[in-house]
Amino acid sequence: MADLDTHDADAAMFAPDAFRLSDAAAELIGKARRFGGRVLAPRAAQHDRDATFPIENFRDMHGEGLLAVCVPKSSGGLGADFQTYCLAAAELGRYCGATALSWNMHVCSTLWSGALADDLPMSAEDRTAHEKRRHVHYRRIIEHGAVYAQPFSEGGAAAAGTVAFGTEARPVEGGFIVNGKKIFASLSGAADYYGVLCTGRAEGQAASRRNTLYLAIPADAPGVSVVGDWDPLGMRGTVSRNLLFKDVLVPADEMLMPHGVYFQAASRWPHMFLTLSPAYMGLAQAAYDFTVAYLRGEVPGMPPVKRRMFPTKQIAVAEMRIMLEQTKALWFQAITEARANPSKEQVLRAYAAQHTVMENANSIAVKAIRTCGGQAMLKSLPLERIYRDSRCGSLMLPWTAEICVDRIGREALYEPGEKDE
């Protein structure tokens, strides 16, 4: 019989039986959870304190096959689908939010060019060329442990999907010349390749979102530089400094998607932008888990003093649990519905899930600190870091909390093309 006075802080966030996960998905997610507890957790505090990128975590991920989690099995990867990847990333987020968030930037280079691209229409010629090009990227990851970044933001409206990217790629013989700047570029200085979203623009051509290109630019390519400092509130281990591109020559074979496919993806596969949320779902779980362990006197390295007998503590934990379960249920439904050409209701639910995770993760962390008391604010304990990391989620483009609210309100009240007189 199980020991009823023991809380398993490392139990699966989404129990395979309860959430009807396949055996293969459950094993892969469990692999991520075990890796997080064994490898990420012991290193997280130091990288947060020093604002250093945890490159050793990624080297260890390579050995576990996790860098190729969304590379198709036919290409030698683990073949995780969208839902399985999100659940695995949430498990990593419990132990180190910065690593989980950075891992997402890497994985999207394979998820977007892999299962997501396979859902979108292409000409036979484009499909053949894409298969050939992505195989090159996959081999870099599988054989050499190459790490890909995904610089997105530029400081304007492009990352929110309303205007063309300011970073531009001018077509030349055999490829492109790229010029521009990316800010908040996670993995800056650590990645081997930067998966850059930029606007393809020939001489005299107007900038258009339809001409968005997704290019893998080698970190050591002439004209690529990393500038600025990184000393933020939270997610310090992502080391998201600025990237500059000055007349960078990029061969056409470095395209991660064919011409026009990224625009299709952003329009027809909107759940692709939900992949920032798993790290924060994991942080929400971590804040709750810490609170329960703390009140039970089971935090490693601390005296085994129980504080669970006070009604105010019990009420607070109940409120946290209710918020956590609500968040998990909505988010699980949203990631399970991810597909090409989702319904209006599914898109609205995705916005609602993103907003809920990003806001509730920090709300749960706030309540955790108040419930656990002054010692919880010590940097020697993870809750203080969880609080700071979780505060960053609502600010993340392209679906910030404000953008989600704006789109839910507008799209719930207007059908496409409708206007008021």
N, C-alpha and C positions, 0 to 999 in steps of 0.2 A: 504494500500500500504506500502511495506517495506521502512524503512528509508535508502535512498541511500547513506547517509553519515556515515553509520555504517559498520565496517568490523567485521565479525564474525570469530574471531580467533579460535573458537572451532568447526567450521563446520567440517563435516566428511571429512577425507582425500580422501576417495574414495566414492563419492556419490553413494548410492545404485542404483538409476535409471541409471546413466551414466555408471556404471560398471556392471550392470545387476546382482546385488546381490539378493539372495533370501531374503524374509522377515525375516526368522529365522537367517540368517547370519548377516543381517543388524542390527537386534536387539542385537545380541551378541556383535558385533563390537561396537555398540553404547553404550552398557553397559560398555565396556572397556574404551571408550573415556570419558564417564561421570565419571568413577572411577578415571581415570588419572587426570582430572581437579580438582576433589573434594578432592582426597586423596593424590595423589603422588606429585602434584605440590607444595603444601605448605611445604613439608618436604624435597624436593630435595636438596636445597642449603645447609642445615645444614649437611646432610649426606655426601655431596661432600666435604664440608669444613673440616669435622672431619674424613673423610675416615671410616665411620661407616656403618655397614650393616643395611638396613632399614627393620628390621625384623617385625616391626609393619605393614608395607605395606603388608607383606605376611599373617600376622594374619587377616588383614582386607580382603585380597583376599579370604581367606577361608570362611569368612562369606558371601561373594558374589558368592561363587561357582567357582571363577576363578582359584583356584589351581587345579580344576578338569575339566578345559576347554576342554581338549582333551581326557578325560576319556569317553568311550562310554556311551551313554544314558542307555543302557541295564545294565550297572554297576553303574548307579547313577550319572554320570557326565553330562557335557553340550554337549558332542559329537561333538565338532568342528572338521571340516576336516582341511587339511593342509592349504588351501587358507584362510579360515576363521580365523584360529589361527594366521597366518602371519599378516593379516590385523588388528586383535585385538592387537597384539604385537606392531605393528607400531603406533597405537593410544596411547598406554602406553608410547612408546619411545618419543613422543612429550613432555611429562610432566616430565619424569625422565628416561634418557637413562640407568642408572645403574640398576634401578629396572626392566625395560623391558628386559635387557640383562640377568639379574639373573633369571627372570621369565622363560626365554627360557630354561635355564639349568634345571630348575625344570620340565617344561612341556615336554621336550624331553623324560623324563623317561616314560611318559604315551603315547606320540605320537609314539615313536619308538616301544614300546611294544604293542601298540594298533593298530591303523589303518595301520601303516606302516608294522608291522609284519603280519597283516592279508592279506596283498598283496603278501606275500612271501610263497613259497612252504615249507611245513613241513610234516613229517610223521604224521599219525593219533595219534600215541603215543606221539610225541612231542607237537602236537597241544593241546591235552588234558591236558598234564602236564603244558604247557604254560598258558592255560586258568586258571588253578587252581592257579598257582603262581602269575599271574598278578592281579588276584582278590584280593589277600592278600595286594598287594601294593596299589591298588586302594582304598581299605577300609581304610588303614592307612591315605591316603590323605583326603578322603571324611569325615570320622568320626572323625579323630583326628587332621586334619590340618597338617599332616606330610609334611615337605619340603625336596625335593630331590635335590641334586647337581649333577653335571656331570663333574668331573675332567677328562681332556682330555690330555692336553699338558704335555710333559716330558722333554722338552729341546732338543730333537733330531728330527729325521725324522719320528717317529712313528705317530705323530699327523697329518702329511701331507699324511699319508696312504701309505708310501713307504716301511716301514719295520715293523716288529712286535713290539708291545708295550713292553717296558722294565719292566714294572710292571707285575709280573708273579703270576699265581695261580697254585699251585701244588695240584693235586687231592689227597684227603685223604678220608677215609671212612666217608660218609655222607656229603661231601662238599669239601672245598679247603682251603689251607693255602696261604695267599696273602702276598707278599713282594714287595716293590717298592716305588716310589716317583712320585707325580704329582705336577706340578708347575702351576701358574696362575689358581689355583683352586677356581673359584667363589663360594661364599657362605661358604668359609672355616670357621669353628667355629660356623656357624649359621644353617647349614642344619642338619636334623635329620638322613638322609641317603645319602651316596655318591654313585652315580651310576658309578662305576669304570670300565673302559675298560682296560682289562689286557689279557695277553697271557696265555692260559692254556698249561701247560708244565709238562709232567710226567718226571720222572727220565730218563736221557739219550735221551730224545726226543728233536729234533731241534725246535727252536722257529719259528713259522709260523703265518702269518696274518690270515690264515684260521682257526686258533685255538683261535681267539679273543673271550673272554668271556665278558659279560656285567653283572656285579654283583652289587647288592645293599648292601653296607656295612654300618651297623649302626655306627653313629658317636661316640657312646660310647663303641664300641667294644674294648676289650683289644688289644693294639698294634697300634691303630690309634692315630696319633698326628698331630697337626697343628703348624707349625713353621714359622719363618720369619716375616718381617714387610710388610706393604702395604702402600706405599706412592708414587703412580704413577702420571703421567701427568693428566690422565682422567679416567673415569669409576671408580672413587674412592669408590663409594658406593657398588661395587661388592665384595669388600674385598677378593681379589683372592690370598690368601696366599698359602704356600706350604703344601702338605699333605704327611705324611709318613705312610707307612704300614709295620709293623714289626711282622711277624709271626701271622697275623690276621686270625683267624678261621672263615670261612664264610660258613654257611649251604648251601646245594645245592638248597634249596627252595628260596634262595635270588637271583637266576638267573633271570634277567630281559628279557633275550632272551635265547632260547635253544642253544645248541652247534651249531656253524656254521652259525647261522642266522644273526648275526651282519655282518659277512664277506659278506654274500649274500646281505644284505641291503646296505652296502657301495658300492658294485659293481653294484647292480641292481636298487637301489633307491637313486641315487646321490643327488637328491634335498633335502635329509635329512640334508645336510650340508649347505643349504641355510637359515636355521632358525636363524642364527646369524644376518642376514641382516635387519629384521624388525625394531629393535631398532634404527638402523642408518637411515632407511627410515623415521622414526618418527623424528629424530633429524634434518634431512634436511628440513622437513616441519616446524619444530619449528623455525629454523633459518629464514626461509622466513616469517613466521607469525609474528615473533618479529619485523622484519624490516618494514613490512607494518604497524603494529601497532605503531611503534616508529615514522615513518615518518608522520603518520596521527595524532600524538599526543594523542594516546589512550593507552599508557602503564600505568597500574595501579600504583599509587603512584608517578607519575611524572607529572610535569606541562603540560597542554594540548597544547603544542606548536607544530604547524604543520610545517613540513620541506619538504612536498611533492611537492612544487611548483618549485623546482630547476630541470632543465633538466638533470643534471648529476645524480641526485637521481632517476629520472624516468627511465633513461636508465639502471642504475644498477639493479633496481627492475625488469625491463623487462628481462634482462639477467638472473637474478636469477630464474624468473618464467619459462623461456624457459628450463633451465637446470633441474629445479624441475619436469616439466611436462615430459621431456624426460626420466628422471630417473624413475618416477612413472609408465609410460607406459611400459617400458621394464621390470621393476620389477614385475608389475602386471601380465604381460604375462607369465613370468617365473614361478611364484608361482602357476598360474592357470594350467600350464602344468605338475606340479609335479605328478609323478606316477611311478609305477614299469616299468622297461625296457623302458625308454624314448628313442626317436630317437637321432641320433648323433646331429642333428640340435637343438633339445631341450636341450641337455646337453651343447652344445656350448653357447646357449642363457642363460642358468643358470649361467655359468661362467661369461659371459658378464654382466649379471644383478648384480651379486655379486660385481664385480669390479666397475661397474658404481655407485652403491649405496655407497660403502665404500669410493670411491674417491670423488664423487660429494657431499656427505654430508658435508665433510670438506671444499670443494671448495665454497659451498654456504655459509657456516659459515664464511669463510675468507672474502668473498665479503660483507656479512652482517655487519661485524665489520667495514670494510673500509667505507661502505655506511653510517652507523649510526654514526660513529665518536667516539671520545675519550670516551664519557660516556658509550658506549657499553661495554667497557673493565672492568667496575666496577663489582666487585663480588656481588654487591647487585642486579644486573640484570642477567637474565639467559643466555644471549648470550655468555658471557665469558665461562661459563660451557659447553654450547653446542659446542663451538669451541673445547675445550679440549677433551670432550667425543668423538666427531666426528673424531678426529685425530687418535683414537685408532683402528678404523674399518679395515683399510688396513692391519693391522698387525695380524689379528685374523685367527688362524688355524682352520680347515684344508685348507681353501681357502683364503689365503692371496692375496693381489692385485698382487703380483709378481707371485704366483703360478697360478692364473687365467690367466694371460698373457701368461705364459709358456705353459699351457695346451691348450689354444685356438690356439696358433700358431702351436703347434705340432699336435694336433688332427684335425685341419683344413687341414693340408698338408699330413697327413699320415692316411691310413686306418689301422685297427687293424692287426698286423703282418707284415706290410710293413717295409722294410729296404732298405737303399741305398747300392748299391754295393761298 
